Amino acid sequence: MSERPDIVAVMVGVAVEGPYSYRVPEGMSVARGSIVAVPLGPRLVLGVVWGPPKDLIAHNRLRDIALAYDVPPLSEELLKLVEWVARYTLTAPGQVLRGVLRSPEALDAPKPVIAYRRTGHEPEKLTPARLRVLDCLMDDMAWPKPALVGASGVSSSVIDGLARAGAVEKIEMPPPPVVMPPDPDDNPARLNPEQQRALDQILDLASDADAEEVVLDPAPAMIRVNFPSFSDGRGFTIARRLRALGYTGRLRAQGHVIADQYAMARRSGFDEVEISDDLAARQPEEQWKFRADWQAHDYQSRLRAG
């Protein structure tokens, strides 16, 4: 069956088992994940374009998509999550999607900010409250009403009265962004000289590094060997070889190291282990303390103990 690019399946945010087919009006462009408003009975409901329809039965009687919101489409991961949650909880996919589209106001275009600025006209009656407002506007800047109320300590009716008297004018300002764009150069972290010297003396090695090629004269204060996975034991070989080559500085195993490997890491020549917070949460401190006496966790020690 040939696909019709002007017909799409839309999952609506109500308790339905599957998407409904709708026609894409001329001039409208949608894709999988696009958020739209479609007619369902006598009302408009929010929905998400789910892809091409399963069939084209009675396509000449389909209703048009009423509105496509000018927002990025939902990600493929989120769409698959909706389907997974629906299967796992035995819930209609449309009901799960309703939770995703819970705040329809967020889809509307940002409303302009109403602000006030001084016109230069002096009102006939100047009360202390009005004077405080006009003093705040002496910088000839436009102030949003809530900010002006807070700075002057007056009620909003005082500002409305000044506007009716022609002393201030009401203007519309573009809304601020919902989230200010991040500035990576704002207040960067700076190390003190001692910290910088310590960092400069750390050498990072990948798990496939050749210990024979490491420059040990002058030797770095610390060598950090990466463990990309629990099953990758090449880092132990690197540590053992570095010690055999005469390296006496600190050796740190970094990455995917588990408590059961701590004894092996110490016997290989590592002094310490660096793991992520997530990995540390899954391995309580007691597990590492149990392996702290690493010299007792080898085969020869067990034979002697027996």
TORKOL-4160 file (C-alpha; in steps of 0.2 Angstrom, whole numbers, padded with zeros to 4 digits, m for minus):
306
<pt num="1" X="0000" Y="0000" Z="0000"/>
<pt num="2" X="0007" Y="0017" Z="m0005"/>
<pt num="3" X="0010" Y="0030" Z="0008"/>
<pt num="4" X="0000" Y="0046" Z="0008"/>
<pt num="5" X="0011" Y="0061" Z="0014"/>
<pt num="6" X="m0004" Y="0071" Z="0018"/>
<pt num="7" X="m0012" Y="0058" Z="0030"/>
<pt num="8" X="m0004" Y="0054" Z="0046"/>
<pt num="9" X="m0008" Y="0045" Z="0062"/>
<pt num="10" X="m0010" Y="0056" Z="0077"/>
<pt num="11" X="m0010" Y="0049" Z="0095"/>
<pt num="12" X="m0022" Y="0060" Z="0105"/>
<pt num="13" X="m0020" Y="0063" Z="0124"/>
<pt num="14" X="m0036" Y="0054" Z="0129"/>
<pt num="15" X="m0039" Y="0035" Z="0134"/>
<pt num="16" X="m0037" Y="0028" Z="0117"/>
<pt num="17" X="m0028" Y="0012" Z="0112"/>
<pt num="18" X="m0021" Y="0018" Z="0096"/>
<pt num="19" X="m0018" Y="0033" Z="0085"/>
<pt num="20" X="m0032" Y="0041" Z="0073"/>
<pt num="21" X="m0029" Y="0046" Z="0055"/>
<pt num="22" X="m0030" Y="0064" Z="0050"/>
<pt num="23" X="m0026" Y="0074" Z="0035"/>
<pt num="24" X="m0012" Y="0087" Z="0034"/>
<pt num="25" X="m0019" Y="0103" Z="0027"/>
<pt num="26" X="m0010" Y="0111" Z="0012"/>
<pt num="27" X="0005" Y="0122" Z="0018"/>
<pt num="28" X="0007" Y="0113" Z="0035"/>
<pt num="29" X="0022" Y="0102" Z="0038"/>
<pt num="30" X="0023" Y="0089" Z="0052"/>
<pt num="31" X="0034" Y="0075" Z="0056"/>
<pt num="32" X="0034" Y="0060" Z="0069"/>
<pt num="33" X="0034" Y="0068" Z="0086"/>
<pt num="34" X="0026" Y="0085" Z="0081"/>
<pt num="35" X="0013" Y="0091" Z="0093"/>
<pt num="36" X="m0004" Y="0096" Z="0085"/>
<pt num="37" X="m0021" Y="0100" Z="0089"/>
<pt num="38" X="m0035" Y="0090" Z="0081"/>
<pt num="39" X="m0054" Y="0089" Z="0081"/>
<pt num="40" X="m0061" Y="0074" Z="0092"/>
<pt num="41" X="m0079" Y="0075" Z="0092"/>
<pt num="42" X="m0085" Y="0093" Z="0095"/>
<pt num="43" X="m0069" Y="0099" Z="0103"/>
<pt num="44" X="m0050" Y="0101" Z="0099"/>
<pt num="45" X="m0038" Y="0090" Z="0109"/>
<pt num="46" X="m0019" Y="0089" Z="0109"/>
<pt num="47" X="m0010" Y="0075" Z="0100"/>
<pt num="48" X="0006" Y="0070" Z="0093"/>
<pt num="49" X="0010" Y="0064" Z="0076"/>
<pt num="50" X="0014" Y="0045" Z="0078"/>
<pt num="51" X="0019" Y="0042" Z="0060"/>
<pt num="52" X="0010" Y="0036" Z="0044"/>
<pt num="53" X="m0007" Y="0028" Z="0046"/>
<pt num="54" X="m0009" Y="0009" Z="0046"/>
<pt num="55" X="m0022" Y="0010" Z="0032"/>
<pt num="56" X="m0030" Y="0022" Z="0021"/>
<pt num="57" X="m0048" Y="0016" Z="0023"/>
<pt num="58" X="m0060" Y="0031" Z="0020"/>
<pt num="59" X="m0046" Y="0043" Z="0018"/>
<pt num="60" X="m0058" Y="0055" Z="0009"/>
<pt num="61" X="m0068" Y="0057" Z="0025"/>
<pt num="62" X="m0054" Y="0062" Z="0036"/>
<pt num="63" X="m0054" Y="0078" Z="0046"/>
<pt num="64" X="m0039" Y="0090" Z="0045"/>
<pt num="65" X="m0026" Y="0094" Z="0058"/>
<pt num="66" X="m0032" Y="0110" Z="0066"/>
<pt num="67" X="m0015" Y="0117" Z="0072"/>
<pt num="68" X="0003" Y="0112" Z="0072"/>
<pt num="69" X="0012" Y="0120" Z="0086"/>
<pt num="70" X="0029" Y="0129" Z="0082"/>
<pt num="71" X="0039" Y="0119" Z="0095"/>
<pt num="72" X="0052" Y="0105" Z="0092"/>
<pt num="73" X="0045" Y="0088" Z="0090"/>
<pt num="74" X="0045" Y="0075" Z="0104"/>
<pt num="75" X="0061" Y="0064" Z="0104"/>
<pt num="76" X="0060" Y="0046" Z="0098"/>
<pt num="77" X="0066" Y="0041" Z="0115"/>
<pt num="78" X="0051" Y="0049" Z="0123"/>
<pt num="79" X="0039" Y="0042" Z="0110"/>
<pt num="80" X="0046" Y="0024" Z="0114"/>
<pt num="81" X="0045" Y="0027" Z="0132"/>
<pt num="82" X="0026" Y="0031" Z="0131"/>
<pt num="83" X="0023" Y="0015" Z="0122"/>
<pt num="84" X="0034" Y="0005" Z="0134"/>
<pt num="85" X="0025" Y="0013" Z="0149"/>
<pt num="86" X="0008" Y="0009" Z="0141"/>
<pt num="87" X="0013" Y="m0009" Z="0139"/>
<pt num="88" X="0021" Y="m0011" Z="0156"/>
<pt num="89" X="0006" Y="m0004" Z="0165"/>
<pt num="90" X="m0008" Y="m0010" Z="0154"/>
<pt num="91" X="m0013" Y="0008" Z="0151"/>
<pt num="92" X="m0020" Y="0015" Z="0135"/>
<pt num="93" X="m0006" Y="0024" Z="0126"/>
<pt num="94" X="m0016" Y="0040" Z="0124"/>
<pt num="95" X="m0018" Y="0041" Z="0143"/>
<pt num="96" X="0001" Y="0040" Z="0145"/>
<pt num="97" X="0003" Y="0053" Z="0132"/>
<pt num="98" X="m0009" Y="0064" Z="0142"/>
<pt num="99" X="0004" Y="0065" Z="0156"/>
<pt num="100" X="0017" Y="0071" Z="0143"/>
<pt num="101" X="0006" Y="0085" Z="0137"/>
<pt num="102" X="0000" Y="0090" Z="0154"/>
<pt num="103" X="0004" Y="0108" Z="0152"/>
<pt num="104" X="m0004" Y="0115" Z="0136"/>
<pt num="105" X="m0001" Y="0133" Z="0141"/>
<pt num="106" X="0018" Y="0129" Z="0138"/>
<pt num="107" X="0014" Y="0127" Z="0119"/>
<pt num="108" X="0007" Y="0144" Z="0117"/>
<pt num="109" X="0018" Y="0159" Z="0111"/>
<pt num="110" X="0025" Y="0169" Z="0125"/>
<pt num="111" X="0015" Y="0184" Z="0130"/>
<pt num="112" X="0022" Y="0201" Z="0129"/>
<pt num="113" X="0027" Y="0210" Z="0145"/>
<pt num="114" X="0017" Y="0225" Z="0150"/>
<pt num="115" X="0028" Y="0239" Z="0155"/>
<pt num="116" X="0027" Y="0258" Z="0160"/>
<pt num="117" X="0039" Y="0272" Z="0156"/>
<pt num="118" X="0038" Y="0291" Z="0160"/>
<pt num="119" X="0031" Y="0303" Z="0147"/>
<pt num="120" X="0037" Y="0319" Z="0154"/>
<pt num="121" X="0020" Y="0325" Z="0157"/>
<pt num="122" X="0017" Y="0331" Z="0175"/>
<pt num="123" X="0000" Y="0326" Z="0182"/>
<pt num="124" X="m0010" Y="0339" Z="0191"/>
<pt num="125" X="m0011" Y="0330" Z="0207"/>
<pt num="126" X="0005" Y="0323" Z="0214"/>
<pt num="127" X="0003" Y="0312" Z="0229"/>
<pt num="128" X="0018" Y="0305" Z="0239"/>
<pt num="129" X="0014" Y="0288" Z="0231"/>
<pt num="130" X="0014" Y="0295" Z="0213"/>
<pt num="131" X="0030" Y="0304" Z="0217"/>
<pt num="132" X="0038" Y="0287" Z="0222"/>
<pt num="133" X="0033" Y="0279" Z="0205"/>
<pt num="134" X="0039" Y="0294" Z="0195"/>
<pt num="135" X="0056" Y="0294" Z="0204"/>
<pt num="136" X="0058" Y="0275" Z="0200"/>
<pt num="137" X="0055" Y="0280" Z="0181"/>
<pt num="138" X="0068" Y="0294" Z="0181"/>
<pt num="139" X="0080" Y="0283" Z="0172"/>
<pt num="140" X="0069" Y="0283" Z="0157"/>
<pt num="141" X="0068" Y="0264" Z="0157"/>
<pt num="142" X="0052" Y="0254" Z="0154"/>
<pt num="143" X="0048" Y="0245" Z="0170"/>
<pt num="144" X="0036" Y="0230" Z="0171"/>
<pt num="145" X="0022" Y="0233" Z="0182"/>
<pt num="146" X="0026" Y="0220" Z="0196"/>
<pt num="147" X="0044" Y="0227" Z="0197"/>
<pt num="148" X="0037" Y="0245" Z="0198"/>
<pt num="149" X="0025" Y="0241" Z="0212"/>
<pt num="150" X="0039" Y="0232" Z="0222"/>
<pt num="151" X="0052" Y="0246" Z="0219"/>
<pt num="152" X="0040" Y="0260" Z="0224"/>
<pt num="153" X="0029" Y="0251" Z="0237"/>
<pt num="154" X="0013" Y="0257" Z="0230"/>
<pt num="155" X="m0002" Y="0248" Z="0224"/>
<pt num="156" X="m0006" Y="0245" Z="0205"/>
<pt num="157" X="m0020" Y="0257" Z="0206"/>
<pt num="158" X="m0008" Y="0271" Z="0208"/>
<pt num="159" X="0001" Y="0266" Z="0192"/>
<pt num="160" X="m0016" Y="0265" Z="0183"/>
<pt num="161" X="m0020" Y="0282" Z="0189"/>
<pt num="162" X="m0004" Y="0289" Z="0182"/>
<pt num="163" X="m0007" Y="0281" Z="0165"/>
<pt num="164" X="m0024" Y="0289" Z="0164"/>
<pt num="165" X="m0017" Y="0306" Z="0169"/>
<pt num="166" X="m0004" Y="0304" Z="0155"/>
<pt num="167" X="0011" Y="0304" Z="0166"/>
<pt num="168" X="0016" Y="0287" Z="0161"/>
<pt num="169" X="0013" Y="0276" Z="0146"/>
<pt num="170" X="0010" Y="0258" Z="0144"/>
<pt num="171" X="0020" Y="0248" Z="0132"/>
<pt num="172" X="0023" Y="0230" Z="0127"/>
<pt num="173" X="0040" Y="0223" Z="0128"/>
<pt num="174" X="0046" Y="0206" Z="0121"/>
<pt num="175" X="0045" Y="0192" Z="0134"/>
<pt num="176" X="0061" Y="0186" Z="0142"/>
<pt num="177" X="0068" Y="0169" Z="0137"/>
<pt num="178" X="0061" Y="0155" Z="0148"/>
<pt num="179" X="0079" Y="0150" Z="0152"/>
<pt num="180" X="0093" Y="0161" Z="0149"/>
<pt num="181" X="0106" Y="0154" Z="0137"/>
<pt num="182" X="0121" Y="0147" Z="0147"/>
<pt num="183" X="0137" Y="0157" Z="0147"/>
<pt num="184" X="0152" Y="0145" Z="0148"/>
<pt num="185" X="0163" Y="0159" Z="0151"/>
<pt num="186" X="0154" Y="0166" Z="0166"/>
<pt num="187" X="0163" Y="0164" Z="0183"/>
<pt num="188" X="0175" Y="0150" Z="0177"/>
<pt num="189" X="0183" Y="0139" Z="0190"/>
<pt num="190" X="0201" Y="0144" Z="0194"/>
<pt num="191" X="0214" Y="0133" Z="0202"/>
<pt num="192" X="0226" Y="0140" Z="0214"/>
<pt num="193" X="0244" Y="0138" Z="0210"/>
<pt num="194" X="0246" Y="0123" Z="0221"/>
<pt num="195" X="0231" Y="0114" Z="0213"/>
<pt num="196" X="0237" Y="0118" Z="0196"/>
<pt num="197" X="0254" Y="0111" Z="0199"/>
<pt num="198" X="0246" Y="0095" Z="0205"/>
<pt num="199" X="0235" Y="0094" Z="0190"/>
<pt num="200" X="0250" Y="0097" Z="0178"/>
<pt num="201" X="0258" Y="0082" Z="0186"/>
<pt num="202" X="0244" Y="0069" Z="0183"/>
<pt num="203" X="0246" Y="0058" Z="0168"/>
<pt num="204" X="0231" Y="0050" Z="0161"/>
<pt num="205" X="0233" Y="0033" Z="0152"/>
<pt num="206" X="0220" Y="0024" Z="0141"/>
<pt num="207" X="0217" Y="0005" Z="0144"/>
<pt num="208" X="0226" Y="0001" Z="0128"/>
<pt num="209" X="0242" Y="0012" Z="0132"/>
<pt num="210" X="0259" Y="0004" Z="0131"/>
<pt num="211" X="0268" Y="0006" Z="0148"/>
<pt num="212" X="0285" Y="0005" Z="0139"/>
<pt num="213" X="0281" Y="0021" Z="0130"/>
<pt num="214" X="0277" Y="0031" Z="0146"/>
<pt num="215" X="0291" Y="0044" Z="0150"/>
<pt num="216" X="0296" Y="0042" Z="0168"/>
<pt num="217" X="0311" Y="0054" Z="0168"/>
<pt num="218" X="0305" Y="0066" Z="0175"/>
<pt num="219" X="0291" Y="0055" Z="0182"/>
<pt num="220" X="0273" Y="0062" Z="0185"/>
<pt num="221" X="0267" Y="0064" Z="0202"/>
<pt num="222" X="0252" Y="0053" Z="0198"/>
<pt num="223" X="0247" Y="0041" Z="0184"/>
<pt num="224" X="0229" Y="0038" Z="0181"/>
<pt num="225" X="0224" Y="0022" Z="0172"/>
<pt num="226" X="0207" Y="0021" Z="0164"/>
<pt num="227" X="0196" Y="0006" Z="0166"/>
<pt num="228" X="0182" Y="0007" Z="0152"/>
<pt num="229" X="0173" Y="m0008" Z="0159"/>
<pt num="230" X="0173" Y="m0021" Z="0173"/>
<pt num="231" X="0179" Y="m0035" Z="0161"/>
<pt num="232" X="0194" Y="m0025" Z="0154"/>
<pt num="233" X="0209" Y="m0030" Z="0164"/>
<pt num="234" X="0222" Y="m0022" Z="0154"/>
<pt num="235" X="0224" Y="m0008" Z="0167"/>
<pt num="236" X="0231" Y="m0021" Z="0179"/>
<pt num="237" X="0244" Y="m0026" Z="0167"/>
<pt num="238" X="0249" Y="m0008" Z="0164"/>
<pt num="239" X="0251" Y="m0004" Z="0183"/>
<pt num="240" X="0261" Y="m0020" Z="0186"/>
<pt num="241" X="0273" Y="m0015" Z="0171"/>
<pt num="242" X="0275" Y="0003" Z="0177"/>
<pt num="243" X="0280" Y="m0003" Z="0194"/>
<pt num="244" X="0292" Y="m0015" Z="0186"/>
<pt num="245" X="0300" Y="0000" Z="0176"/>
<pt num="246" X="0303" Y="0009" Z="0192"/>
<pt num="247" X="0289" Y="0021" Z="0194"/>
<pt num="248" X="0286" Y="0025" Z="0212"/>
<pt num="249" X="0273" Y="0039" Z="0211"/>
<pt num="250" X="0254" Y="0037" Z="0214"/>
<pt num="251" X="0245" Y="0025" Z="0203"/>
<pt num="252" X="0226" Y="0027" Z="0202"/>
<pt num="253" X="0213" Y="0016" Z="0194"/>
<pt num="254" X="0199" Y="0026" Z="0187"/>
<pt num="255" X="0182" Y="0021" Z="0180"/>
<pt num="256" X="0173" Y="0005" Z="0180"/>
<pt num="257" X="0181" Y="m0004" Z="0195"/>
<pt num="258" X="0171" Y="m0014" Z="0207"/>
<pt num="259" X="0175" Y="m0019" Z="0225"/>
<pt num="260" X="0179" Y="m0037" Z="0221"/>
<pt num="261" X="0193" Y="m0030" Z="0210"/>
<pt num="262" X="0201" Y="m0019" Z="0224"/>
<pt num="263" X="0213" Y="m0033" Z="0230"/>
<pt num="264" X="0219" Y="m0036" Z="0212"/>
<pt num="265" X="0221" Y="m0018" Z="0209"/>
<pt num="266" X="0232" Y="m0016" Z="0225"/>
<pt num="267" X="0243" Y="m0031" Z="0221"/>
<pt num="268" X="0245" Y="m0024" Z="0203"/>
<pt num="269" X="0253" Y="m0008" Z="0210"/>
<pt num="270" X="0238" Y="0004" Z="0212"/>
<pt num="271" X="0237" Y="0015" Z="0227"/>
<pt num="272" X="0219" Y="0020" Z="0225"/>
<pt num="273" X="0203" Y="0019" Z="0215"/>
<pt num="274" X="0192" Y="0033" Z="0208"/>
<pt num="275" X="0174" Y="0028" Z="0203"/>
<pt num="276" X="0159" Y="0038" Z="0199"/>
<pt num="277" X="0145" Y="0043" Z="0212"/>
<pt num="278" X="0133" Y="0031" Z="0203"/>
<pt num="279" X="0145" Y="0017" Z="0205"/>
<pt num="280" X="0149" Y="0021" Z="0223"/>
<pt num="281" X="0130" Y="0021" Z="0227"/>
<pt num="282" X="0129" Y="0003" Z="0221"/>
<pt num="283" X="0144" Y="m0003" Z="0231"/>
<pt num="284" X="0143" Y="0002" Z="0249"/>
<pt num="285" X="0158" Y="0007" Z="0259"/>
<pt num="286" X="0158" Y="m0010" Z="0269"/>
<pt num="287" X="0162" Y="m0019" Z="0253"/>
<pt num="288" X="0177" Y="m0009" Z="0250"/>
<pt num="289" X="0183" Y="m0010" Z="0268"/>
<pt num="290" X="0181" Y="m0029" Z="0267"/>
<pt num="291" X="0194" Y="m0029" Z="0253"/>
<pt num="292" X="0205" Y="m0016" Z="0262"/>
<pt num="293" X="0217" Y="m0029" Z="0269"/>
<pt num="294" X="0221" Y="m0033" Z="0251"/>
<pt num="295" X="0237" Y="m0044" Z="0255"/>
<pt num="296" X="0225" Y="m0057" Z="0264"/>
<pt num="297" X="0215" Y="m0059" Z="0248"/>
<pt num="298" X="0227" Y="m0069" Z="0237"/>
<pt num="299" X="0229" Y="m0087" Z="0234"/>
<pt num="300" X="0245" Y="m0090" Z="0243"/>
<pt num="301" X="0239" Y="m0081" Z="0259"/>
<pt num="302" X="0224" Y="m0093" Z="0259"/>
<pt num="303" X="0235" Y="m0108" Z="0257"/>
<pt num="304" X="0246" Y="m0102" Z="0272"/>
<pt num="305" X="0230" Y="m0099" Z="0282"/>
<pt num="306" X="0224" Y="m0117" Z="0278"/>
